[in-house]
Amino acid sequence: MLRIGLISDTHGLMRPEAIAFLKGSDFIVHGGDIGSAGILEALAAIAPLTVVRGNNDREPWADAIAETELVKFGSVHLYAIHDLAQLDIDPPAAGVRVVVSGHSHKPKVEERDGVLYVNPGSAGPRRFKLPISVAELVIDGASVTARVVSIDPQGGLPSTGGGT
C-alpha cells in the first residue's frame, strides 16, 4: 500500500499544516503554481517528489520543471498537469488511472470513465472563500482511493471531504 500526498497552488507559502499532513507520504505530487524553489526543498525533505509547472511558475528556478509528468506506482499510472483544461492526452486510452491537477483552487475528487481526477485545491494563500486544502491517494495494488482534506491554519485538520 502506498500513500501519495497531493498538494497544489502553494504560491510560495508552505503552511505547517500542509507539511504535517504530508508527513508519512511515500511520494508527493505538486500540481503546480509552486511559487518558489524553497517549496520544492521542503517537500523533497518529506518524500520523493514529482512536480509540474503552473502558469505562475515563470521565474528561472522553474525553467527545468515540465508542464506534465507521468508517474507509475506499480500498475497505476498517474498523470500530473496544472490546468485540467489543457489536458493533452486521452487518459483512458493512455492507460492513466489518476489525473492530478491544480489551477482552479477548488478541491475535487471525481471518477469518470475509470479515471480518478483529483484536484487537491490550494494549500497556499487563501483565495476568495475557497478552502485551504491538500489531498491524498491511497494505492493498494490496482485499487486507488482519494480524499481531500481542508486544513485550518489555526487548528490543523478539522474536516475531510471527497473520496472514491
MOJODA-V183847 format. One record per residue. N is the residue number from 1. RES is the residue in one small letter. SS is DSSP state (h for helix, s for strand, l for the rest). OMEGA is omega as a letter, one per 30 degrees, with the letter a starting at -180 (999 if undefined). Layout:
n:N res:RES ss:SS omega:OMEGA
n:N res:RES ss:SS omega:OMEGA
This chain:
n:1 res:m ss:l omega:l
n:2 res:l ss:s omega:l
n:3 res:r ss:s omega:l
n:4 res:i ss:s omega:l
n:5 res:g ss:s omega:a
n:6 res:l ss:s omega:l
n:7 res:i ss:s omega:l
n:8 res:s ss:l omega:l
n:9 res:d ss:l omega:l
n:10 res:t ss:l omega:l
n:11 res:h ss:l omega:l
n:12 res:g ss:l omega:a
n:13 res:l ss:l omega:l
n:14 res:m ss:l omega:a
n:15 res:r ss:l omega:l
n:16 res:p ss:h omega:l
n:17 res:e ss:h omega:l
n:18 res:a ss:h omega:l
n:19 res:i ss:h omega:a
n:20 res:a ss:h omega:l
n:21 res:f ss:h omega:a
n:22 res:l ss:h omega:l
n:23 res:k ss:l omega:a
n:24 res:g ss:l omega:l
n:25 res:s ss:l omega:l
n:26 res:d ss:l omega:a
n:27 res:f ss:s omega:l
n:28 res:i ss:s omega:l
n:29 res:v ss:s omega:l
n:30 res:h ss:s omega:a
n:31 res:g ss:l omega:l
n:32 res:g ss:l omega:a
n:33 res:d ss:l omega:a
n:34 res:i ss:l omega:l
n:35 res:g ss:l omega:l
n:36 res:s ss:l omega:l
n:37 res:a ss:h omega:l
n:38 res:g ss:h omega:l
n:39 res:i ss:h omega:a
n:40 res:l ss:h omega:l
n:41 res:e ss:h omega:a
n:42 res:a ss:h omega:a
n:43 res:l ss:h omega:a
n:44 res:a ss:h omega:l
n:45 res:a ss:l omega:a
n:46 res:i ss:l omega:a
n:47 res:a ss:l omega:l
n:48 res:p ss:s omega:a
n:49 res:l ss:s omega:l
n:50 res:t ss:s omega:a
n:51 res:v ss:s omega:l
n:52 res:v ss:l omega:a
n:53 res:r ss:l omega:l
n:54 res:g ss:l omega:a
n:55 res:n ss:l omega:l
n:56 res:n ss:l omega:a
n:57 res:d ss:l omega:a
n:58 res:r ss:l omega:l
n:59 res:e ss:l omega:a
n:60 res:p ss:h omega:a
n:61 res:w ss:h omega:a
n:62 res:a ss:h omega:a
n:63 res:d ss:l omega:a
n:64 res:a ss:l omega:a
n:65 res:i ss:l omega:a
n:66 res:a ss:l omega:l
n:67 res:e ss:l omega:l
n:68 res:t ss:s omega:l
n:69 res:e ss:s omega:l
n:70 res:l ss:s omega:a
n:71 res:v ss:s omega:l
n:72 res:k ss:s omega:l
n:73 res:f ss:s omega:a
n:74 res:g ss:l omega:l
n:75 res:s ss:l omega:a
n:76 res:v ss:s omega:l
n:77 res:h ss:s omega:l
n:78 res:l ss:s omega:l
n:79 res:y ss:s omega:a
n:80 res:a ss:s omega:l
n:81 res:i ss:s omega:a
n:82 res:h ss:l omega:a
n:83 res:d ss:l omega:a
n:84 res:l ss:h omega:l
n:85 res:a ss:h omega:l
n:86 res:q ss:h omega:a
n:87 res:l ss:l omega:a
n:88 res:d ss:l omega:l
n:89 res:i ss:l omega:l
n:90 res:d ss:l omega:a
n:91 res:p ss:h omega:l
n:92 res:p ss:h omega:a
n:93 res:a ss:h omega:a
n:94 res:a ss:h omega:a
n:95 res:g ss:l omega:a
n:96 res:v ss:l omega:l
n:97 res:r ss:l omega:a
n:98 res:v ss:s omega:l
n:99 res:v ss:s omega:l
n:100 res:v ss:s omega:l
n:101 res:s ss:s omega:l
n:102 res:g ss:l omega:l
n:103 res:h ss:l omega:a
n:104 res:s ss:l omega:a
n:105 res:h ss:l omega:a
n:106 res:k ss:l omega:l
n:107 res:p ss:l omega:a
n:108 res:k ss:s omega:l
n:109 res:v ss:s omega:a
n:110 res:e ss:s omega:l
n:111 res:e ss:s omega:l
n:112 res:r ss:s omega:l
n:113 res:d ss:l omega:l
n:114 res:g ss:l omega:l
n:115 res:v ss:s omega:l
n:116 res:l ss:s omega:l
n:117 res:y ss:s omega:a
n:118 res:v ss:s omega:l
n:119 res:n ss:s omega:a
n:120 res:p ss:l omega:a
n:121 res:g ss:l omega:a
n:122 res:s ss:s omega:l
n:123 res:a ss:l omega:a
n:124 res:g ss:l omega:a
n:125 res:p ss:l omega:l
n:126 res:r ss:l omega:l
n:127 res:r ss:l omega:a
n:128 res:f ss:l omega:l
n:129 res:k ss:l omega:a
n:130 res:l ss:l omega:a
n:131 res:p ss:l omega:l
n:132 res:i ss:s omega:a
n:133 res:s ss:s omega:l
n:134 res:v ss:s omega:a
n:135 res:a ss:s omega:l
n:136 res:e ss:s omega:l
n:137 res:l ss:s omega:l
n:138 res:v ss:s omega:a
n:139 res:i ss:s omega:l
n:140 res:d ss:s omega:a
n:141 res:g ss:l omega:l
n:142 res:a ss:l omega:a
n:143 res:s ss:s omega:l
n:144 res:v ss:s omega:l
n:145 res:t ss:s omega:a
n:146 res:a ss:s omega:l
n:147 res:r ss:s omega:l
n:148 res:v ss:s omega:l
n:149 res:v ss:s omega:l
n:150 res:s ss:s omega:l
n:151 res:i ss:s omega:l
n:152 res:d ss:s omega:a
n:153 res:p ss:l omega:l
n:154 res:q ss:l omega:a
n:155 res:g ss:l omega:l
n:156 res:g ss:s omega:a
n:157 res:l ss:s omega:a
n:158 res:p ss:s omega:a
n:159 res:s ss:s omega:l
n:160 res:t ss:s omega:l
n:161 res:g ss:s omega:a
n:162 res:g ss:l omega:l
n:163 res:g ss:l omega:l
n:164 res:t ss:l omega:999
